[in-house]
Amino acid sequence: MEKEILTIEEVANMFSVSKRTVYTLLKENILHGVKIGGQWRFLKKDLLKVFLSQNTQEESDPSNE
């Protein structure tokens, strides 16, 4: 069974970025998570939505050409 709730480390691995980058994305309100017992947790479905929306924005941005 695939995990639906992920830690900071798992999110970093999922997107192939550092944990620091995940914290920065949280601070910039790009990623959304919940702090439980002093540790961040993320719903995988929410992360995929963010990834897909960011990807769509880049494809439609004319400055990328």
PyMOL commands that place a pseudoatom at each C-alpha (Angstrom):
pseudoatom trace, name=CA, resn=MET, resi=1, chain=A, elem=C, hetatm=0, pos=[0.000, 0.000, 0.000]
pseudoatom trace, name=CA, resn=GLU, resi=2, chain=A, elem=C, hetatm=0, pos=[1.364, 3.420, -0.986]
pseudoatom trace, name=CA, resn=LYS, resi=3, chain=A, elem=C, hetatm=0, pos=[1.738, 6.080, 1.718]
pseudoatom trace, name=CA, resn=GLU, resi=4, chain=A, elem=C, hetatm=0, pos=[-0.730, 8.963, 1.559]
pseudoatom trace, name=CA, resn=ILE, resi=5, chain=A, elem=C, hetatm=0, pos=[0.897, 11.103, 4.265]
pseudoatom trace, name=CA, resn=LEU, resi=6, chain=A, elem=C, hetatm=0, pos=[4.530, 12.122, 3.778]
pseudoatom trace, name=CA, resn=THR, resi=7, chain=A, elem=C, hetatm=0, pos=[7.317, 13.669, 5.876]
pseudoatom trace, name=CA, resn=ILE, resi=8, chain=A, elem=C, hetatm=0, pos=[9.639, 16.525, 4.877]
pseudoatom trace, name=CA, resn=GLU, resi=9, chain=A, elem=C, hetatm=0, pos=[12.289, 13.990, 3.869]
pseudoatom trace, name=CA, resn=GLU, resi=10, chain=A, elem=C, hetatm=0, pos=[9.851, 12.038, 1.708]
pseudoatom trace, name=CA, resn=VAL, resi=11, chain=A, elem=C, hetatm=0, pos=[8.627, 15.217, -0.004]
pseudoatom trace, name=CA, resn=ALA, resi=12, chain=A, elem=C, hetatm=0, pos=[12.225, 16.251, -0.709]
pseudoatom trace, name=CA, resn=ASN, resi=13, chain=A, elem=C, hetatm=0, pos=[12.924, 12.830, -2.229]
pseudoatom trace, name=CA, resn=MET, resi=14, chain=A, elem=C, hetatm=0, pos=[9.681, 12.889, -4.207]
pseudoatom trace, name=CA, resn=PHE, resi=15, chain=A, elem=C, hetatm=0, pos=[10.619, 16.187, -5.902]
pseudoatom trace, name=CA, resn=SER, resi=16, chain=A, elem=C, hetatm=0, pos=[14.404, 15.541, -5.919]
pseudoatom trace, name=CA, resn=VAL, resi=17, chain=A, elem=C, hetatm=0, pos=[15.130, 18.678, -3.914]
pseudoatom trace, name=CA, resn=SER, resi=18, chain=A, elem=C, hetatm=0, pos=[16.724, 19.405, -0.545]
pseudoatom trace, name=CA, resn=LYS, resi=19, chain=A, elem=C, hetatm=0, pos=[14.793, 19.610, 2.718]
pseudoatom trace, name=CA, resn=ARG, resi=20, chain=A, elem=C, hetatm=0, pos=[15.729, 23.308, 2.809]
pseudoatom trace, name=CA, resn=THR, resi=21, chain=A, elem=C, hetatm=0, pos=[13.901, 23.805, -0.496]
pseudoatom trace, name=CA, resn=VAL, resi=22, chain=A, elem=C, hetatm=0, pos=[10.785, 22.124, 0.933]
pseudoatom trace, name=CA, resn=TYR, resi=23, chain=A, elem=C, hetatm=0, pos=[10.907, 24.504, 3.918]
pseudoatom trace, name=CA, resn=THR, resi=24, chain=A, elem=C, hetatm=0, pos=[11.278, 27.458, 1.528]
pseudoatom trace, name=CA, resn=LEU, resi=25, chain=A, elem=C, hetatm=0, pos=[8.278, 26.296, -0.508]
pseudoatom trace, name=CA, resn=LEU, resi=26, chain=A, elem=C, hetatm=0, pos=[6.281, 26.046, 2.727]
pseudoatom trace, name=CA, resn=LYS, resi=27, chain=A, elem=C, hetatm=0, pos=[7.293, 29.582, 3.717]
pseudoatom trace, name=CA, resn=GLU, resi=28, chain=A, elem=C, hetatm=0, pos=[6.288, 30.885, 0.265]
pseudoatom trace, name=CA, resn=ASN, resi=29, chain=A, elem=C, hetatm=0, pos=[2.899, 29.108, 0.553]
pseudoatom trace, name=CA, resn=ILE, resi=30, chain=A, elem=C, hetatm=0, pos=[3.594, 27.007, -2.532]
pseudoatom trace, name=CA, resn=LEU, resi=31, chain=A, elem=C, hetatm=0, pos=[3.413, 23.779, -0.537]
pseudoatom trace, name=CA, resn=HIS, resi=32, chain=A, elem=C, hetatm=0, pos=[0.888, 23.226, 2.217]
pseudoatom trace, name=CA, resn=GLY, resi=33, chain=A, elem=C, hetatm=0, pos=[1.324, 20.897, 5.136]
pseudoatom trace, name=CA, resn=VAL, resi=34, chain=A, elem=C, hetatm=0, pos=[0.312, 20.361, 8.727]
pseudoatom trace, name=CA, resn=LYS, resi=35, chain=A, elem=C, hetatm=0, pos=[2.648, 20.439, 11.693]
pseudoatom trace, name=CA, resn=ILE, resi=36, chain=A, elem=C, hetatm=0, pos=[1.857, 17.564, 14.056]
pseudoatom trace, name=CA, resn=GLY, resi=37, chain=A, elem=C, hetatm=0, pos=[3.938, 17.034, 17.170]
pseudoatom trace, name=CA, resn=GLY, resi=38, chain=A, elem=C, hetatm=0, pos=[6.553, 19.443, 15.874]
pseudoatom trace, name=CA, resn=GLN, resi=39, chain=A, elem=C, hetatm=0, pos=[6.944, 17.617, 12.551]
pseudoatom trace, name=CA, resn=TRP, resi=40, chain=A, elem=C, hetatm=0, pos=[5.534, 18.521, 9.156]
pseudoatom trace, name=CA, resn=ARG, resi=41, chain=A, elem=C, hetatm=0, pos=[3.185, 16.134, 7.335]
pseudoatom trace, name=CA, resn=PHE, resi=42, chain=A, elem=C, hetatm=0, pos=[1.888, 16.432, 3.780]
pseudoatom trace, name=CA, resn=LEU, resi=43, chain=A, elem=C, hetatm=0, pos=[-0.922, 14.777, 1.856]
pseudoatom trace, name=CA, resn=LYS, resi=44, chain=A, elem=C, hetatm=0, pos=[0.486, 13.211, -1.295]
pseudoatom trace, name=CA, resn=LYS, resi=45, chain=A, elem=C, hetatm=0, pos=[-2.599, 14.161, -3.335]
pseudoatom trace, name=CA, resn=ASP, resi=46, chain=A, elem=C, hetatm=0, pos=[-2.078, 17.852, -2.434]
pseudoatom trace, name=CA, resn=LEU, resi=47, chain=A, elem=C, hetatm=0, pos=[1.578, 17.706, -3.468]
pseudoatom trace, name=CA, resn=LEU, resi=48, chain=A, elem=C, hetatm=0, pos=[0.660, 16.202, -6.826]
pseudoatom trace, name=CA, resn=LYS, resi=49, chain=A, elem=C, hetatm=0, pos=[-1.879, 18.993, -7.404]
pseudoatom trace, name=CA, resn=VAL, resi=50, chain=A, elem=C, hetatm=0, pos=[0.804, 21.613, -6.724]
pseudoatom trace, name=CA, resn=PHE, resi=51, chain=A, elem=C, hetatm=0, pos=[3.247, 19.861, -9.039]
pseudoatom trace, name=CA, resn=LEU, resi=52, chain=A, elem=C, hetatm=0, pos=[0.704, 19.615, -11.841]
pseudoatom trace, name=CA, resn=SER, resi=53, chain=A, elem=C, hetatm=0, pos=[-0.431, 23.232, -11.457]
pseudoatom trace, name=CA, resn=GLN, resi=54, chain=A, elem=C, hetatm=0, pos=[3.163, 24.526, -11.463]
pseudoatom trace, name=CA, resn=ASN, resi=55, chain=A, elem=C, hetatm=0, pos=[3.940, 22.438, -14.543]
pseudoatom trace, name=CA, resn=THR, resi=56, chain=A, elem=C, hetatm=0, pos=[0.866, 23.785, -16.348]
pseudoatom trace, name=CA, resn=GLN, resi=57, chain=A, elem=C, hetatm=0, pos=[1.784, 27.393, -15.476]
pseudoatom trace, name=CA, resn=GLU, resi=58, chain=A, elem=C, hetatm=0, pos=[5.299, 26.955, -16.882]
pseudoatom trace, name=CA, resn=GLU, resi=59, chain=A, elem=C, hetatm=0, pos=[3.975, 25.504, -20.130]
pseudoatom trace, name=CA, resn=SER, resi=60, chain=A, elem=C, hetatm=0, pos=[1.560, 28.408, -20.650]
pseudoatom trace, name=CA, resn=ASP, resi=61, chain=A, elem=C, hetatm=0, pos=[4.079, 31.131, -19.645]
pseudoatom trace, name=CA, resn=PRO, resi=62, chain=A, elem=C, hetatm=0, pos=[5.247, 32.873, -22.852]
pseudoatom trace, name=CA, resn=SER, resi=63, chain=A, elem=C, hetatm=0, pos=[8.457, 34.056, -21.136]
pseudoatom trace, name=CA, resn=ASN, resi=64, chain=A, elem=C, hetatm=0, pos=[9.685, 30.439, -21.155]
pseudoatom trace, name=CA, resn=GLU, resi=65, chain=A, elem=C, hetatm=0, pos=[10.171, 30.530, -24.915]
for i in range(1, 65): cmd.bond("trace and resi %d" % i, "trace and resi %d" % (i + 1))
show_as sticks, trace
zoom trace
